Amino acid sequence: MSDLAPAASPSVVAAASARRGESRWRVVARTAFPFLVVALAWEVTAHLGIFPRKLFPPLEDVAAALVRLTADGVLPHHVLDTLLRLLAGFALAAVAGVAIGFAMGRSRRAEDVFLPLVSIGAPIPGLAYAPLFLLWFGLGNTTAVLLVTFVSAFPVVFNTWTGVKAVKDIWVRSAQAMGADNRRLLHHVILPGALPYVLTGLRLGLAQAWRILVGVEMLAAVPWGLGWMIFGAREFLNTDVMLAGVAVIGAIGLALEKLVFQRLEQYTVVPWGMMS
């Protein structure tokens, strides 16, 4: 059930801390501290020689691989192809998931139709669907995009449906008593009330999209992509390249959080008082 609860992003927490009197540098230091601890532990383990350097490279080797791949133009090509697949698949999942979730929340008939299907399909691991999609749509980008759409839509549907259901009846009745029609009710009451849950669903859906995309890029035999790069590096024991790809995936996820979800929260649910 924790997946269905609206959660404040780290940026919102940081802003709240700053309002409580903490300096910006202190907030940054507290945020960076866990990463520094992990980096230090990694470096100590790598230099102790517990594992072969080829299998457990120090961070300087990973950074060197990252710079080399970027300078050669290989990494930007992989990143661009993966981002295009991710954004195409996740955009379709977001539109379909929010629409179905709102329909389930507002219509008992839609809920009776979709809820059993979503409840059965959501727990199945995304890669379990991959062989079917490969048989139906063949190899290539189409399979990757459609599989990302299908798998990442489930958390969006669940959280949107929960958010619409969580809107208080007194808000709806008050708006109706003041003459609000269905359109105004949707725009001014239901959407603001459900938006924290919708944003949580989109975050979870994006995480699902990343997980399935990295795996399916190898299975679908696409020529470029971060997943293809990571799996290809494994064949030659290029652990530094694998870790560089993982680091890029994490950096892109952080950038999407900061540039998309944080801004949505700052301009919507935070000013509306739906999230502190």
C-alpha positions in Angstrom: 0.0 0.0 0.0 3.0 2.3 0.4 3.2 2.6 -3.4 -0.2 4.3 -3.4 0.7 7.1 -0.9 1.6 10.5 -2.3 5.2 11.3 -1.4 7.0 14.6 -1.4 10.1 14.7 -3.6 13.5 15.4 -2.1 13.4 18.9 -3.6 10.2 19.7 -1.7 11.8 18.4 1.5 14.9 20.4 0.9 12.8 23.6 0.3 10.9 23.0 3.5 14.2 22.5 5.4 15.5 25.8 3.9 12.3 27.5 5.1 12.9 26.2 8.6 16.2 28.1 8.7 18.8 25.7 7.3 21.3 27.1 4.9 21.3 25.9 1.3 24.8 24.5 1.7 23.8 22.5 4.7 20.9 21.0 2.8 23.2 20.1 -0.1 25.7 18.6 2.2 23.1 16.4 3.9 21.8 15.3 0.6 25.3 14.5 -0.8 26.5 12.7 2.4 25.0 9.2 1.6 26.5 9.3 -1.9 29.9 10.2 -0.5 29.7 7.4 2.0 28.9 4.9 -0.8 31.7 6.3 -3.0 34.2 6.0 -0.2 33.2 2.4 0.6 33.4 1.6 -3.1 36.9 3.0 -3.4 38.2 1.3 -0.3 36.8 -2.1 -1.5 38.3 -1.6 -5.0 41.7 -0.7 -3.7 41.9 -3.5 -1.1 41.8 -5.9 -4.0 39.0 -8.1 -2.6 37.8 -8.5 -6.2 39.8 -8.4 -9.4 40.1 -4.8 -10.7 38.5 -5.9 -14.0 35.3 -6.9 -12.1 35.3 -4.2 -9.5 36.9 -1.1 -10.9 37.6 2.0 -8.9 35.6 5.1 -9.6 38.4 6.7 -11.5 38.2 3.9 -14.1 34.5 4.3 -14.4 35.0 8.1 -14.8 37.6 7.5 -17.5 35.3 5.1 -19.4 32.5 7.7 -19.1 34.8 10.5 -20.6 36.1 8.2 -23.3 32.7 7.0 -24.4 31.4 10.6 -24.4 34.4 11.9 -26.4 34.0 9.1 -29.0 30.3 10.0 -29.4 29.2 6.5 -28.5 27.6 7.3 -25.2 25.5 10.3 -26.5 24.2 8.0 -29.3 23.2 5.3 -26.8 21.6 7.9 -24.5 19.6 9.6 -27.3 18.1 6.3 -28.5 17.2 5.1 -25.0 15.6 8.5 -24.2 13.5 8.5 -27.4 12.2 5.0 -26.5 11.6 5.9 -22.9 9.8 9.2 -23.6 7.7 7.7 -26.3 6.7 4.7 -24.2 6.2 6.6 -21.0 4.2 9.4 -22.6 1.7 6.8 -24.0 1.6 5.1 -20.6 1.0 8.4 -18.8 -1.9 9.4 -21.1 -3.5 6.0 -21.1 -2.9 5.4 -17.3 -4.3 8.7 -16.2 -7.3 8.4 -18.4 -8.1 4.8 -17.3 -7.5 5.7 -13.6 -9.8 8.7 -13.8 -12.5 6.6 -15.5 -12.2 3.9 -12.8 -12.4 6.5 -10.1 -15.5 8.2 -11.5 -17.4 5.3 -13.0 -18.4 2.2 -11.1 -18.8 0.4 -14.4 -15.3 1.3 -15.6 -13.9 0.2 -12.2 -15.7 -3.2 -12.5 -14.2 -3.7 -16.0 -10.6 -2.5 -15.5 -9.8 -3.3 -11.9 -9.7 -7.1 -12.2 -7.6 -6.8 -15.4 -5.1 -4.3 -13.8 -5.0 -6.3 -10.6 -4.0 -9.5 -12.5 -1.6 -7.8 -14.9 0.3 -5.5 -12.5 2.1 -8.2 -10.4 3.5 -10.0 -13.4 7.2 -9.0 -14.0 7.6 -6.8 -17.1 10.1 -9.1 -18.7 7.6 -12.0 -18.6 5.6 -10.1 -21.2 8.7 -9.6 -23.4 8.5 -12.9 -25.3 4.8 -12.3 -26.2 5.5 -8.8 -27.5 8.5 -10.1 -29.5 6.2 -12.7 -31.1 3.5 -10.2 -31.8 5.5 -7.2 -33.0 8.9 -8.6 -33.9 12.3 -7.2 -33.2 13.1 -3.5 -33.0 11.9 -0.2 -31.5 8.2 -0.9 -31.8 8.3 -3.8 -29.4 10.5 -1.8 -26.9 8.2 1.2 -26.9 5.0 -0.8 -26.6 6.3 -3.0 -23.8 7.5 0.1 -21.9 4.0 1.6 -22.4 2.2 -1.6 -21.2 4.4 -2.2 -18.1 4.7 1.4 -16.9 1.0 2.1 -17.2 0.0 -0.2 -14.3 1.3 2.0 -11.4 -0.1 5.1 -13.1 -3.6 3.5 -13.3 -3.5 2.3 -9.7 -2.4 5.6 -8.2 -4.7 7.7 -10.3 -7.6 5.6 -9.4 -6.7 5.8 -5.7 -6.3 9.5 -5.9 -9.7 10.1 -7.4 -11.2 7.8 -4.8 -9.4 9.7 -2.1 -11.0 13.1 -3.0 -13.3 13.9 0.0 -17.0 13.8 -0.7 -17.5 17.0 1.2 -15.4 18.8 -1.4 -17.5 17.4 -4.3 -20.8 18.1 -2.6 -19.7 21.7 -1.7 -18.7 22.3 -5.3 -22.0 20.9 -6.6 -23.9 23.0 -4.2 -22.3 26.1 -5.5 -23.3 25.1 -9.1 -20.2 23.5 -10.4 -20.9 21.4 -13.5 -18.9 18.2 -14.3 -16.2 20.0 -16.2 -15.6 22.5 -13.3 -15.8 19.7 -10.8 -13.1 17.8 -12.6 -10.8 20.8 -13.2 -11.2 22.5 -9.8 -11.9 19.7 -7.3 -11.1 16.2 -8.5 -7.9 16.9 -10.4 -6.2 19.0 -7.7 -7.3 16.5 -5.0 -5.9 13.5 -7.0 -2.8 15.1 -8.4 -0.4 14.1 -5.5 -1.4 10.5 -6.2 -1.1 10.9 -9.9 2.4 12.3 -9.6 3.4 9.4 -7.3 2.0 7.0 -10.0 4.0 8.8 -12.7 7.2 8.5 -10.6 6.6 4.7 -10.1 5.7 4.3 -13.7 8.9 6.0 -14.8 10.9 3.7 -12.6 9.1 0.7 -14.2 9.8 2.1 -17.6 13.5 2.3 -16.9 13.7 -1.3 -15.6 11.9 -2.9 -18.5 13.5 -0.7 -21.1 17.1 -1.7 -20.1 16.2 -5.4 -20.3 14.2 -5.2 -23.5 16.8 -3.3 -25.4 18.9 -6.4 -25.4 16.0 -8.8 -26.0 14.5 -6.8 -28.9 17.9 -6.6 -30.7 17.9 -2.9 -31.1 21.3 -1.6 -32.4 21.7 1.3 -29.9 20.7 2.0 -26.3 22.0 2.1 -22.8 20.6 -1.4 -22.0 22.3 -2.7 -25.2 25.5 -1.1 -24.2 25.4 -2.5 -20.6 24.7 -6.0 -21.8 27.2 -5.8 -24.6 29.9 -4.7 -22.1 29.2 -7.7 -19.9 30.2 -10.0 -22.7 33.7 -8.5 -22.7 33.9 -8.0 -18.9 34.0 -4.3 -19.4 32.7 -3.6 -15.9 33.7 0.1 -16.1 31.5 0.6 -19.2 28.6 -1.2 -17.5 28.9 1.0 -14.4 29.2 4.1 -16.6 25.9 3.1 -18.2 24.3 2.6 -14.9 25.5 6.0 -13.7 24.1 7.7 -16.7 20.7 6.0 -16.1 20.7 7.3 -12.6 21.7 10.8 -13.7 18.9 10.9 -16.3 16.4 9.7 -13.6 17.6 12.5 -11.3 17.4 15.1 -14.0 13.8 14.0 -14.8 12.9 14.2 -11.1 14.4 17.7 -10.8 13.2 19.2 -14.1 9.8 17.6 -14.5 8.3 16.3 -11.2 9.8 18.9 -8.9 8.5 21.7 -11.1 5.1 20.2 -11.4 4.9 20.0 -7.6 6.2 23.5 -7.1 3.6 25.0 -9.5 0.6 22.8 -8.6 0.2 20.7 -5.5 2.4 22.8 -3.2 0.7 26.2 -3.9 -2.6 24.5 -3.7 -1.8 23.3 -0.2 -2.1 19.6 -1.2 1.5 18.9 -0.2 3.7 20.6 2.3 
